[in-house]
Structures are given as C-alpha cells and as structure tokens.
Amino acid sequence: MVTRSWAIDPGQAVTIRQLADGFGVPHSQLVRALLAYALQGVQSGRLRLDVRPCRYELVSWEVEENMP
C-alpha cells in the first residue's frame, strides 16, 4: 500500500465520508474502489478524458454507456 495526498473539492470529501460511513467501510477503501473503477474506465475507453495544454488540465469527462 502507498500513502498519497490528493487535493479534492470539499464537497467530494463530504460525499466520500457520507458514502463510506453509510456503507460502514473505511474512507480509504471506498476511495480505492472508486479509483480502481475510474482507472479501468479510462484504460478501456469507456471513460474519456479531455485535456488541453497548460501543463495539462482536466477539462471534462464522460462515461460511454454503450461500451462493452
């Protein structure tokens, strides 16, 4: 396991806490599960990320619903 610190919006932190507490799981476990899902989506092409030059900034994302 590797410990990292990432900057997220305050609202995201609240949502993570609420969801994890609602499921009764540690916050880090929920974040790992959601991150694994998102990374698999990017790698498979189901989740597309649009970027623009500036030392790259994430512009938007969308989930391709009809991907296998």
C-alpha positions as CSV (number, residue, x, y, z in Angstrom):
1,M,0.0,0.0,0.0
2,V,1.2,3.5,-0.8
3,T,0.0,6.6,1.1
4,R,-0.6,9.7,-1.1
5,S,-2.3,13.0,-0.5
6,W,-4.5,14.3,-3.3
7,A,-6.4,17.6,-3.5
8,I,-10.1,17.2,-3.8
9,D,-13.1,19.6,-3.6
10,P,-14.6,20.0,-0.1
11,G,-17.9,18.6,-1.5
12,Q,-16.2,15.5,-2.7
13,A,-14.6,14.9,0.7
14,V,-18.1,15.2,2.3
15,T,-19.6,12.8,-0.2
16,I,-16.8,10.3,0.3
17,R,-17.3,10.5,4.1
18,Q,-21.1,10.1,3.8
19,L,-20.9,7.2,1.4
20,A,-18.2,5.3,3.3
21,D,-20.0,5.9,6.6
22,G,-23.3,4.8,5.0
23,F,-21.7,1.5,3.8
24,G,-19.7,1.1,7.1
25,V,-16.4,0.9,5.3
26,P,-13.2,2.9,5.8
27,H,-13.0,6.0,3.7
28,S,-9.7,4.9,2.0
29,Q,-11.3,1.6,0.9
30,L,-14.1,3.4,-0.8
31,V,-11.7,5.8,-2.5
32,R,-9.6,2.8,-3.7
33,A,-12.7,1.1,-5.1
34,L,-13.9,4.2,-6.9
35,L,-10.5,5.0,-8.2
36,A,-10.0,1.4,-9.5
37,Y,-13.4,1.7,-11.3
38,A,-12.5,5.0,-12.8
39,L,-9.0,3.9,-13.9
40,Q,-10.4,0.8,-15.6
41,G,-12.9,3.0,-17.3
42,V,-10.2,5.2,-18.7
43,Q,-8.0,2.3,-19.7
44,S,-10.9,0.6,-21.5
45,G,-12.0,3.8,-23.3
46,R,-15.4,3.8,-21.5
47,L,-14.4,6.9,-19.6
48,R,-13.0,9.6,-21.9
49,L,-10.9,12.5,-20.5
50,D,-10.5,15.7,-22.5
51,V,-7.4,17.7,-21.7
52,R,-5.9,21.0,-23.0
53,P,-2.3,22.2,-22.9
54,C,-1.2,24.2,-19.9
55,R,0.8,21.5,-18.2
56,Y,-2.5,19.8,-18.7
57,E,-5.7,20.5,-17.0
58,L,-8.6,18.0,-17.0
59,V,-11.4,19.8,-18.9
60,S,-14.2,17.3,-18.7
61,W,-15.1,13.6,-18.6
62,E,-17.9,11.5,-19.8
63,V,-18.9,7.9,-19.5
64,E,-19.5,6.0,-22.7
65,E,-22.6,3.9,-21.8
66,N,-22.6,1.6,-24.8
67,M,-19.0,0.3,-24.3
68,P,-18.7,-3.5,-23.5
